[in-house]
Amino acid sequence: MTPTKVGIVGCGNISGIYFQAGKTFDILDIVGCADIIPERAKAKAEEHGCKAYDSVEELLADPDIQIVMNLTIPNAHASVALAALEAGKCVHNEKPLAITREDARKMLALAKQKGLRVGCAPDTFMGGGIQTCIKLIDDGWIGEPIGATAFMMCHGHESWHPDPEFYYKVGGGPMFDMGPYYLTALIALMGPARRVTGSTRITFPTRTLTSQPKFGTVVQVAVPTH
């Protein structure tokens, strides 16, 4: 089988996992990458033995690339994905698919129109833990579930992430960053949601970064963090 050629857009903190994991699949061939900061793309290309494109537009114009892995920040997911679909590429987005329902629907409609596919992280619900739980429920081991809870507690990204500012801007926050893992797991276990309600707040109006290389930077928080 001829491997499918893949281009990665976005060479930030999460991209390393995709580069490494992609090498374990014979059906995938990550041929190149691009980033809004060209030096990032060059560094990843050198590290993983692929081509660094000078721009996202150059990558999307490459006729050999069939799938674009969109690993940009959440606020850019829709624009990059729509551009990739317009260029005739299938797209796999990091989570969330988009930061608005309207953008997500545009993406899916364009993919359908062009006969392309759109995928999105997380795929963790396909792992052994959740799949085992699904089987136990389906096989009647615990009877009919009537409720489920999921939660995560941590202070934030400013103590460890090398460039965490975008987490506290529009498109960031724990719901878009970590929420997809828990929502995906709950839906996989319990079925689709019929109604959604929410209550949020900004816990701290500013965050001081204690990670490198931006130690001491004060970030204004623009999104709910609790």
C-alpha positions in Angstrom: 0.0 0.0 0.0 1.3 3.4 -1.0 1.4 5.7 2.1 -0.8 8.7 2.2 1.2 11.9 2.2 0.5 14.2 5.1 1.4 17.8 5.8 1.4 19.3 9.3 0.3 22.9 9.8 1.3 24.3 13.2 4.6 23.2 14.8 4.0 24.2 18.4 4.2 22.1 21.6 1.7 19.4 20.5 3.2 18.8 17.1 6.0 16.5 18.4 3.6 13.8 19.4 2.0 13.8 15.9 5.4 13.6 14.2 6.4 10.7 16.5 3.1 8.8 16.3 2.9 9.3 12.6 6.0 7.2 12.1 4.4 4.2 13.6 1.8 4.0 10.8 2.9 2.5 7.5 -0.1 4.1 5.8 1.1 7.6 6.6 4.0 9.6 5.3 4.5 13.0 6.9 6.3 14.8 4.1 6.4 18.4 5.4 5.3 21.1 7.8 4.6 24.8 8.0 4.1 27.3 10.7 3.3 31.0 11.1 6.9 31.2 12.6 9.0 29.6 9.8 11.9 28.9 12.2 9.6 26.5 14.1 8.8 24.6 10.9 12.5 24.4 9.9 13.4 23.0 13.4 10.7 20.3 13.2 11.6 19.4 9.6 15.2 19.0 10.6 14.3 16.9 13.6 12.0 14.6 11.8 13.5 14.5 8.3 10.8 16.2 6.2 10.4 19.4 4.2 9.8 22.8 5.8 7.4 24.9 3.7 7.9 28.6 3.7 4.2 29.2 4.3 0.9 27.5 4.9 -0.1 28.5 1.4 2.9 26.7 -0.1 2.1 23.5 1.8 -1.6 23.6 0.7 -0.5 24.1 -2.9 1.6 20.9 -2.9 -0.5 18.4 -5.0 1.2 15.4 -3.4 -0.3 16.2 0.1 -3.6 14.5 0.7 -4.2 15.1 4.4 -3.5 18.2 6.4 -3.0 17.8 10.2 -4.1 21.2 11.6 -2.3 21.7 14.8 -2.7 25.4 15.1 -4.2 27.3 18.0 -7.9 26.9 18.4 -8.7 30.3 17.1 -7.1 29.4 13.8 -8.6 25.9 13.4 -11.5 27.0 11.1 -9.5 29.3 8.8 -6.7 26.8 8.2 -9.1 23.8 7.8 -11.4 25.7 5.3 -8.3 26.7 3.3 -7.1 23.1 3.3 -10.5 21.9 2.1 -10.6 24.5 -0.6 -7.2 23.2 -1.7 -8.7 19.7 -2.0 -7.1 18.2 1.1 -8.8 16.1 3.8 -8.3 17.6 7.3 -7.6 16.3 10.8 -8.0 19.1 13.3 -6.6 19.2 16.8 -9.4 19.8 19.3 -11.7 21.7 19.3 -13.0 21.3 15.7 -13.7 25.1 15.8 -14.5 27.7 18.4 -18.0 28.4 17.0 -20.7 26.1 15.8 -21.1 28.2 12.6 -17.5 27.6 11.6 -17.7 23.9 12.4 -20.8 23.6 10.1 -19.1 25.5 7.3 -16.2 23.1 7.5 -18.4 20.0 7.4 -20.5 21.4 4.6 -17.5 22.3 2.4 -16.0 18.8 3.0 -19.3 17.2 1.9 -19.5 19.4 -1.1 -15.9 18.5 -2.2 -16.1 14.8 -1.3 -13.4 15.2 1.4 -13.2 14.0 5.0 -12.8 16.0 8.2 -11.5 14.4 11.4 -10.9 15.8 14.9 -9.1 15.0 18.1 -9.4 13.6 20.6 -9.3 9.9 19.7 -8.6 8.9 23.3 -12.1 7.4 23.6 -10.9 4.6 21.2 -8.3 3.5 23.8 -8.6 0.4 25.9 -10.1 2.1 29.0 -13.1 3.7 27.5 -13.7 0.9 25.1 -13.7 -1.6 28.0 -16.3 0.6 29.8 -18.4 0.7 26.7 -18.4 -3.1 26.4 -19.2 -3.5 30.1 -22.2 -1.1 29.7 -23.4 -2.8 26.5 -23.1 -6.2 28.0 -25.2 -5.2 31.0 -22.6 -5.5 33.8 -23.8 -2.4 35.6 -27.4 -2.2 34.4 -28.7 1.0 32.8 -26.6 4.0 33.5 -28.6 7.0 34.7 -25.8 9.6 35.1 -22.1 10.2 34.8 -19.6 12.9 36.0 -16.2 13.9 34.8 -13.9 16.6 36.0 -10.3 17.8 36.0 -8.6 20.2 38.4 -5.4 22.0 38.0 -4.1 25.6 38.4 -3.4 26.3 34.7 -0.8 26.1 32.0 1.4 29.1 33.0 3.7 27.0 35.2 4.8 24.4 32.5 3.7 25.3 29.0 6.5 27.2 27.0 4.0 29.5 25.3 0.7 29.4 27.2 -0.7 32.9 26.5 -3.2 31.7 23.9 -4.9 29.5 26.5 -6.2 32.7 28.2 -7.4 34.4 25.0 -10.6 33.9 23.0 -10.5 30.3 21.7 -8.7 29.1 24.8 -9.7 28.1 28.3 -10.2 24.7 29.8 -13.5 23.9 28.0 -11.8 24.1 24.6 -8.5 22.7 25.8 -9.4 19.8 28.1 -13.2 19.7 27.8 -13.2 17.7 24.5 -11.6 14.7 26.2 -14.3 14.5 28.8 -17.2 15.4 26.6 -16.1 12.8 24.0 -15.7 10.1 26.7 -19.2 10.9 28.2 -20.9 10.9 24.7 -19.1 7.6 23.8 -20.4 6.0 27.0 -23.8 7.6 27.4 -24.9 8.8 23.9 -25.4 12.2 22.4 -26.4 15.2 24.5 -29.9 16.5 24.2 -29.5 19.7 26.2 -26.5 21.7 27.4 -26.3 24.2 30.3 -23.2 25.8 31.8 -21.9 28.1 34.5 -18.5 29.6 34.3 -16.2 32.3 35.8 -12.8 33.8 35.3 -11.0 32.6 38.4 -8.0 35.0 38.2 -8.1 38.1 36.0 -4.4 37.8 35.3 -1.9 35.0 35.1 1.9 35.3 35.7 3.9 32.9 33.6 6.5 30.9 35.6 7.6 28.8 32.7 10.4 29.5 30.3 11.1 31.3 28.0 8.5 33.9 29.0 9.0 33.8 32.8 7.4 36.8 34.5 5.1 37.8 31.7 1.7 38.9 33.0 -1.3 37.7 30.9 -4.7 39.3 30.9 -7.3 36.5 31.1 -10.2 36.9 28.6 -11.9 33.5 28.9 -13.6 31.5 31.7 -11.2 29.3 33.5 -13.6 27.5 35.9 
